[in-house]
Amino acid sequence: MAPMRVLALGWEIEGPGVVRAEFASADSLASYDAVLIDPEPLPSLWQGQAILEPDGVWRIHPGRDLGLARALQNLFAARRGESEDLLLRGGGVLVVRVRAPGEGVQIGGNPPLHLDRYAFLPRASLVSGPHHLGLPQGLRFIPRRGRDVVMTDPTHPLVPYLAALAPFGYEAVVVATLGAPLPSFGRAVATNRVGDVVAWDLPVGTGRILFLPSFPGGSPAEMGEHLVPVLGSLLAEPLPAICPDWMSGFPLPGEEELRRREEALAAERDDLRRREAELGEERRGYDTLRALLSPRGVVGLRTAVGEALGRLGFACTPEESSPAALHAATAEGDLLVRVALSLFGPVGPEEHRALLLDLDRARTEERREVRGMLVCLAEPRLDPRRRGPQWTEAVRHGCRDHGLILTSAHDLFRAVRHVLASGDPDPVRRSLLAADGEWRWKG
């Protein structure tokens, strides 16, 4: 097999077989197996010569531009034709680094010609069922920055490249101008958390266009290390990206058995994903309990206290009136629980007063009879065994005088650890409900 030839235009990337060149001076795109284009520097071809006119459009007027308009038209027409040959006749791969479109330029004429960073894309008309997508006018590149790259096609060869460079983030997403679903025409390899396509494998003719996140800041060596092998595997595929419909009418002996094995493997993969999700849910439960020792803010502490009380037999729901309160219900009685987090020093009486206000509101406005419970966590940066007092004397006396339950998050953690080690939760729960003032775990 001949060595793979890769042309990188405006893209700082290193790897075997990679040749770097400039967009205007490079050899024909069709003479390479794969072409990597970063459209970021393309506006420099007309910047400095275009005029910003009163309607806010940058324009070049033929006849007053020393031939620049004609040169740009010829250059982009040539590159567009070469990319069409690369894809339609050569079965090659065109890799496009997705950037924001930026300011384009309009070349005067009848009709005027508009050029932007993506004017080099080939012209093609793609049809998938009821949907139609015309290139390049059918695509838009929307500026949108983020690092939330979510793999939607885990079997695609691009996944290792995307996973390795995802921390560098993306700068734009791909959408269809007429609302056609992009996955109908190609494989959406990755999206962001709200479903915008950030990596897209689009078959065109016998080749394919890969729209990839820009990953600004990624090193040329790292990009080449992960991307060049992917291009090699795609180019090594003997069949075109889109096979003719009649191909299915020529089955080979043993192909049906192969299909059955693929389906069985897919079922095993689905089962593994389900089991991974279950394990992840269990792990989140343990991580939530560990937040009793050092939580992510008051809301994290409330979540941890709710999880701990749930292990003791309470049914817990967050209170809408306060991010620090939750309702814990059992057949033996209900609790209105307030969590108190103090980064430096013991919890003060203001938290005790806030709990009393919550109780008064529940009894007068909601007609609920509940007991109050204050869970304190002070100095979470320290080892629980090295922490000082978790509350002031005023808090201790106030909770005892008003019949409130007072405990530390560490004591609650120790009680739950006892229950997880096959301890009976009922005595722990009853002991907690019977407390009048301070409650400590004595296990």
C-alpha positions as CSV (number, residue, x, y, z in Angstrom):
1,M,0.0,0.0,0.0
2,A,1.4,3.4,-1.0
3,P,2.2,5.9,1.8
4,M,-0.7,8.2,2.7
5,R,-0.3,11.8,1.5
6,V,-1.9,14.5,3.7
7,L,-2.0,18.2,2.9
8,A,-2.5,20.7,5.8
9,L,-3.6,24.2,4.8
10,G,-3.2,26.8,7.5
11,W,-3.3,24.0,10.1
12,E,-0.3,23.6,12.4
13,I,-0.1,19.8,12.6
14,E,2.7,17.2,12.6
15,G,2.6,13.6,11.5
16,P,3.9,11.1,9.0
17,G,3.1,12.0,5.4
18,V,1.8,15.5,6.4
19,V,2.8,18.4,4.1
20,R,2.1,21.9,5.2
21,A,1.3,24.6,2.7
22,E,-0.7,27.9,2.2
23,F,-4.2,27.9,0.7
24,A,-3.2,30.1,-2.2
25,S,0.0,28.4,-3.2
26,A,-0.5,24.7,-2.5
27,D,-0.7,21.9,-5.1
28,S,-4.0,20.6,-6.2
29,L,-6.1,19.3,-3.4
30,A,-7.1,16.3,-5.5
31,S,-3.5,15.1,-5.7
32,Y,-3.6,14.1,-2.0
33,D,-5.4,11.4,-0.1
34,A,-6.5,13.7,2.7
35,V,-6.7,17.5,3.0
36,L,-6.8,19.3,6.4
37,I,-8.0,22.9,6.2
38,D,-8.1,25.4,9.0
39,P,-10.2,28.3,7.6
40,E,-9.0,30.7,10.3
41,P,-6.3,32.5,8.1
42,L,-8.4,32.7,4.9
43,P,-9.8,36.3,5.5
44,S,-6.2,37.5,5.3
45,L,-6.5,37.0,1.5
46,W,-8.8,40.0,1.3
47,Q,-8.3,42.0,4.5
48,G,-6.5,45.2,3.9
49,Q,-7.9,45.6,0.4
50,A,-11.7,45.4,1.1
51,I,-13.6,48.6,2.0
52,L,-16.1,48.7,4.8
53,E,-19.1,50.5,3.3
54,P,-22.0,52.4,5.1
55,D,-24.2,49.3,5.1
56,G,-21.7,47.4,7.2
57,V,-20.5,45.1,4.4
58,W,-16.9,44.7,3.4
59,R,-16.7,45.0,-0.4
60,I,-14.2,44.7,-3.3
61,H,-15.1,46.5,-6.5
62,P,-13.6,44.9,-9.7
63,G,-11.8,47.5,-11.8
64,R,-10.6,49.4,-8.7
65,D,-8.8,46.6,-6.9
66,L,-5.7,45.8,-9.1
67,G,-7.2,42.4,-10.1
68,L,-7.8,41.1,-6.5
69,A,-11.5,40.3,-7.1
70,R,-10.7,38.1,-10.2
71,A,-7.8,36.4,-8.4
72,L,-10.1,35.5,-5.4
73,Q,-12.8,34.3,-7.7
74,N,-10.4,32.1,-9.6
75,L,-8.6,30.8,-6.5
76,F,-11.8,29.7,-4.6
77,A,-13.4,28.3,-7.8
78,A,-10.2,26.2,-8.4
79,R,-10.0,25.0,-4.7
80,R,-13.8,24.2,-4.8
81,G,-13.3,22.1,-8.0
82,E,-10.3,20.3,-6.5
83,S,-12.2,19.4,-3.3
84,E,-15.1,18.1,-5.4
85,D,-12.6,15.9,-7.3
86,L,-11.0,14.8,-4.1
87,L,-14.4,13.6,-2.7
88,L,-16.4,12.6,-5.8
89,R,-13.6,10.9,-7.8
90,G,-10.7,10.3,-5.5
91,G,-12.5,8.9,-2.4
92,G,-10.5,11.1,-0.2
93,V,-11.1,12.8,3.1
94,L,-11.5,16.6,3.6
95,V,-11.0,17.6,7.2
96,V,-12.4,21.0,8.2
97,R,-11.5,22.7,11.5
98,V,-14.8,24.4,12.6
99,R,-14.3,28.1,13.3
100,A,-16.7,31.0,13.5
101,P,-17.4,32.4,10.0
102,G,-16.1,35.8,10.8
103,E,-16.4,38.8,8.5
104,G,-16.8,37.8,4.8
105,V,-16.3,40.0,1.8
106,Q,-18.6,40.8,-1.1
107,I,-17.3,41.1,-4.6
108,G,-19.3,43.6,-6.7
109,G,-21.1,42.3,-9.8
110,N,-24.5,41.2,-11.0
111,P,-25.2,39.2,-8.9
112,P,-22.5,40.0,-6.3
113,L,-20.3,37.2,-5.0
114,H,-19.9,36.6,-1.3
115,L,-16.8,34.9,0.1
116,D,-16.2,33.8,3.6
117,R,-14.0,31.3,5.4
118,Y,-16.1,28.4,4.1
119,A,-16.3,29.4,0.4
120,F,-13.9,26.6,-0.5
121,L,-16.4,23.8,0.4
122,P,-17.5,21.7,-2.6
123,R,-20.9,22.1,-4.2
124,A,-23.1,19.1,-3.6
125,S,-26.7,18.2,-3.4
126,L,-27.5,15.6,-0.7
127,V,-30.8,13.9,-0.3
128,S,-31.9,11.7,2.7
129,G,-35.5,10.6,2.7
130,P,-37.7,13.8,2.9
131,H,-34.7,16.0,3.7
132,H,-32.4,17.9,1.3
133,L,-29.1,19.5,2.1
134,G,-27.2,21.7,-0.4
135,L,-23.5,22.4,0.1
136,P,-22.1,24.8,1.1
137,Q,-25.1,27.1,1.3
138,G,-27.1,24.7,3.4
139,L,-24.7,24.9,6.3
140,R,-24.1,27.5,9.0
141,F,-21.3,27.8,11.5
142,I,-22.5,29.4,14.7
143,P,-20.0,30.9,17.1
144,R,-20.3,29.0,20.4
145,R,-17.5,28.3,22.8
146,G,-17.3,25.4,25.3
147,R,-15.6,22.3,26.5
148,D,-18.7,20.2,26.9
149,V,-17.9,17.6,24.2
150,V,-20.2,14.7,24.4
151,M,-19.5,11.6,22.3
152,T,-22.7,10.4,20.6
153,D,-21.1,7.7,18.3
154,P,-18.7,5.8,20.6
155,T,-17.7,3.4,17.8
156,H,-16.5,6.0,15.4
157,P,-12.7,6.1,14.7
158,L,-12.6,9.8,15.6
159,V,-13.6,9.2,19.3
160,P,-10.0,8.8,20.6
161,Y,-8.9,12.1,18.9
162,L,-11.9,14.0,20.3
163,A,-11.5,12.5,23.8
164,A,-7.8,13.4,23.9
165,L,-8.3,17.0,22.8
166,A,-11.7,17.8,24.3
167,P,-10.2,19.9,27.2
168,F,-9.1,22.5,24.6
169,G,-12.7,23.1,23.6
170,Y,-14.6,24.2,20.5
171,E,-15.3,27.6,19.0
172,A,-18.3,27.0,16.8
173,V,-21.1,24.5,16.0
174,V,-22.6,23.2,12.8
175,V,-26.3,23.7,11.9
176,A,-28.4,23.3,8.8
177,T,-29.9,26.6,7.5
178,L,-33.3,25.0,6.6
179,G,-33.5,22.9,9.8
180,A,-32.7,19.5,8.2
181,P,-31.4,17.1,10.9
182,L,-27.6,16.7,10.3
183,P,-27.6,13.1,11.5
184,S,-29.8,12.2,8.5
185,F,-26.9,12.9,6.2
186,G,-23.8,11.9,8.2
187,R,-22.7,10.6,11.6
188,A,-22.8,13.2,14.4
189,V,-19.8,11.9,16.3
190,A,-20.0,14.5,19.1
191,T,-22.3,17.2,20.3
192,N,-22.3,19.6,23.2
193,R,-24.6,19.1,26.2
194,V,-27.6,20.8,24.5
195,G,-27.3,18.8,21.3
196,D,-25.4,21.1,19.0
197,V,-23.2,19.2,16.5
198,V,-19.5,19.8,17.2
199,A,-18.0,16.9,15.2
200,W,-19.7,15.6,12.1
201,D,-18.7,12.9,9.5
202,L,-20.4,13.7,6.2
203,P,-20.2,11.3,3.3
204,V,-20.0,13.1,0.0
205,G,-19.7,10.9,-3.2
206,T,-17.0,8.3,-2.6
207,G,-15.3,10.4,0.1
208,R,-16.2,12.2,3.2
209,I,-15.9,15.6,4.9
210,L,-15.0,15.6,8.6
211,F,-16.0,18.7,10.5
212,L,-14.0,18.8,13.7
213,P,-13.8,21.1,16.7
214,S,-11.0,23.7,16.5
215,F,-9.4,22.7,19.8
216,P,-7.5,26.0,20.1
217,G,-4.3,25.5,22.1
218,G,-3.8,21.9,21.1
219,S,-0.2,21.2,20.1
220,P,0.7,20.2,16.5
221,A,2.3,17.0,17.7
222,E,-0.6,15.9,19.8
223,M,-3.1,16.7,17.0
224,G,-1.1,14.7,14.5
225,E,-0.5,11.8,16.9
226,H,-4.3,11.3,17.3
227,L,-5.7,12.4,14.0
228,V,-3.3,11.0,11.3
229,P,-4.0,7.3,12.3
230,V,-7.7,8.0,12.1
231,L,-7.3,9.3,8.5
232,G,-5.3,6.2,7.7
233,S,-8.0,3.9,9.0
234,L,-10.7,5.7,7.1
235,L,-8.8,5.7,3.9
236,A,-8.0,2.0,4.3
237,E,-11.8,1.2,4.1
238,P,-12.4,-0.5,0.8
239,L,-16.0,0.6,0.4
240,P,-17.2,4.1,-0.2
241,A,-18.7,6.1,2.7
242,I,-22.1,5.6,1.0
243,C,-22.8,2.3,-0.8
244,P,-25.3,2.1,-3.7
245,D,-28.7,0.7,-2.8
246,W,-28.3,-2.3,-5.0
247,M,-25.2,-3.5,-3.0
248,S,-27.5,-5.3,-0.5
249,G,-28.7,-7.6,-3.3
250,F,-25.4,-9.3,-3.5
251,P,-25.0,-11.2,-0.2
252,L,-22.0,-13.4,0.5
253,P,-22.0,-16.8,2.3
254,G,-21.4,-16.4,6.0
255,E,-22.5,-12.8,6.0
256,E,-25.7,-13.5,7.9
257,E,-23.8,-15.3,10.7
258,L,-21.5,-12.2,10.9
259,R,-24.5,-10.0,11.2
260,R,-25.9,-12.1,14.0
261,R,-22.6,-11.9,15.9
262,E,-22.6,-8.1,15.4
263,E,-26.1,-7.9,16.9
264,A,-25.1,-10.1,19.8
265,L,-22.0,-7.9,20.5
266,A,-24.2,-4.8,20.3
267,A,-26.6,-6.3,22.9
268,E,-23.6,-7.1,25.1
269,R,-22.4,-3.5,24.7
270,D,-25.8,-2.2,25.7
271,D,-25.8,-4.4,28.8
272,L,-22.4,-3.2,29.7
273,R,-23.5,0.4,29.4
274,R,-26.5,-0.3,31.6
275,R,-24.4,-2.0,34.2
276,E,-21.9,0.9,34.1
277,A,-24.8,3.3,34.7
278,E,-25.9,1.3,37.7
279,L,-22.4,1.3,39.1
280,G,-22.1,5.0,38.5
281,E,-25.4,5.6,40.4
282,E,-24.1,3.5,43.3
283,R,-20.8,5.4,43.3
284,R,-22.7,8.8,43.3
285,G,-24.5,7.6,46.4
286,Y,-21.2,6.9,48.2
287,D,-19.7,10.2,47.0
288,T,-22.8,12.0,48.3
289,L,-22.4,10.5,51.7
290,R,-18.7,11.5,51.8
291,A,-19.9,15.1,51.2
292,L,-20.9,15.0,54.9
293,L,-17.2,15.4,55.6
294,S,-16.4,18.1,53.0
295,P,-19.3,19.2,50.8
296,R,-19.6,21.5,47.8
297,G,-21.4,24.3,49.5
298,V,-24.6,24.4,51.5
299,V,-26.6,22.7,48.8
300,G,-24.1,19.9,48.6
301,L,-24.3,19.5,52.4
302,R,-28.1,19.4,52.2
303,T,-27.9,16.7,49.5
304,A,-25.5,14.6,51.7
305,V,-27.7,14.9,54.8
306,G,-30.7,13.9,52.8
307,E,-28.8,10.8,51.5
308,A,-27.7,9.9,55.0
309,L,-31.1,10.2,56.5
310,G,-32.5,8.2,53.6
311,R,-30.1,5.3,54.6
312,L,-31.6,5.6,58.2
313,G,-35.2,5.1,56.9
314,F,-36.3,8.7,56.4
315,A,-38.1,9.9,53.2
316,C,-36.4,13.2,52.4
317,T,-37.5,16.0,50.1
318,P,-35.8,19.4,49.7
319,E,-37.7,22.5,51.1
320,E,-38.5,25.0,48.3
321,S,-38.3,27.9,50.8
322,S,-34.6,27.5,51.6
323,P,-31.6,25.8,49.9
324,A,-30.4,24.8,53.4
325,A,-33.6,22.9,54.5
326,L,-35.2,19.6,53.8
327,H,-38.2,17.6,55.1
328,A,-37.5,14.1,56.5
329,A,-40.5,11.9,57.1
330,T,-41.0,8.6,58.9
331,A,-44.0,6.8,60.5
332,E,-42.5,7.8,63.9
333,G,-42.5,11.5,63.2
334,D,-41.4,14.2,60.7
335,L,-38.4,16.5,60.9
336,L,-37.6,19.8,59.4
337,V,-33.8,19.6,58.9
338,R,-31.6,22.6,58.4
339,V,-27.9,22.3,57.5
340,A,-25.3,24.9,58.7
341,L,-21.9,25.2,57.1
342,S,-19.2,27.4,58.6
343,L,-15.8,27.6,56.9
344,F,-13.9,29.2,59.8
345,G,-15.0,28.5,63.3
346,P,-18.1,27.0,65.0
347,V,-21.6,27.5,63.7
348,G,-23.2,30.5,65.4
349,P,-26.7,31.3,66.7
350,E,-27.9,32.8,63.5
351,E,-28.5,29.3,62.1
352,H,-30.4,28.3,65.2
353,R,-32.7,31.3,64.7
354,A,-33.1,30.5,61.0
355,L,-34.3,27.0,61.9
356,L,-36.8,28.5,64.4
357,L,-38.2,30.8,61.7
358,D,-38.5,27.8,59.3
359,L,-40.4,25.8,62.0
360,D,-42.7,28.8,62.6
361,R,-43.4,29.2,58.9
362,A,-44.2,25.5,58.6
363,R,-46.6,25.5,61.5
364,T,-48.4,28.8,60.8
365,E,-48.5,28.9,57.0
366,E,-48.4,25.3,56.0
367,R,-50.1,23.7,59.1
368,R,-47.3,21.2,59.5
369,E,-46.3,19.8,62.9
370,V,-42.7,18.9,62.7
371,R,-39.6,18.8,64.9
372,G,-36.5,20.8,64.1
373,M,-33.1,19.4,63.5
374,L,-29.9,21.3,63.0
375,V,-26.9,19.5,61.3
376,C,-23.6,21.5,61.6
377,L,-20.4,21.3,59.8
378,A,-17.6,23.6,60.8
379,E,-14.0,23.9,59.3
380,P,-14.6,21.4,56.5
381,R,-11.0,22.0,55.3
382,L,-9.6,20.1,58.3
383,D,-9.6,16.4,59.1
384,P,-12.8,15.7,61.1
385,R,-10.6,14.3,63.9
386,R,-8.8,17.6,64.1
387,R,-11.7,20.0,64.0
388,G,-12.7,22.3,66.8
389,P,-16.2,22.7,68.3
390,Q,-18.9,22.4,65.6
391,W,-21.2,25.0,67.3
392,T,-21.2,27.7,69.9
393,E,-22.5,27.3,73.4
394,A,-25.4,29.6,72.5
395,V,-26.5,27.1,69.7
396,R,-26.3,24.2,72.1
397,H,-28.3,25.9,74.8
398,G,-30.9,27.2,72.3
399,C,-31.5,23.8,70.7
400,R,-31.9,22.2,74.1
401,D,-34.3,24.9,75.3
402,H,-36.5,24.7,72.2
403,G,-36.4,20.9,72.0
404,L,-34.5,20.8,68.7
405,I,-32.1,18.0,67.6
406,L,-28.5,19.1,67.3
407,T,-25.9,17.0,65.6
408,S,-22.7,17.3,63.5
409,A,-22.4,16.0,60.0
410,H,-19.5,13.9,61.2
411,D,-21.6,12.1,63.7
412,L,-24.3,11.5,61.0
413,F,-21.5,10.1,58.8
414,R,-20.4,7.7,61.5
415,A,-23.9,6.5,62.1
416,V,-24.5,5.9,58.4
417,R,-21.1,4.0,58.1
418,H,-22.4,1.7,60.9
419,V,-25.6,1.1,58.9
420,L,-23.7,0.4,55.7
421,A,-21.6,-2.2,57.6
422,S,-24.8,-4.3,58.1
423,G,-25.9,-2.3,61.2
424,D,-29.6,-2.0,61.9
425,P,-30.9,1.5,61.0
426,D,-34.0,1.3,63.2
427,P,-32.2,1.9,66.6
428,V,-30.2,4.7,65.1
429,R,-33.2,6.4,63.7
430,R,-35.2,6.0,67.0
431,S,-32.2,7.3,68.9
432,L,-32.0,10.4,66.7
433,L,-35.7,11.1,67.0
434,A,-35.6,10.7,70.8
435,A,-32.8,13.2,71.2
436,D,-33.5,16.5,73.0
437,G,-30.7,18.8,72.2
438,E,-27.3,17.5,71.3
439,W,-27.1,14.0,69.7
440,R,-23.8,12.1,69.2
441,W,-23.2,8.8,67.7
442,K,-21.9,6.4,70.3
443,G,-21.2,3.4,68.1
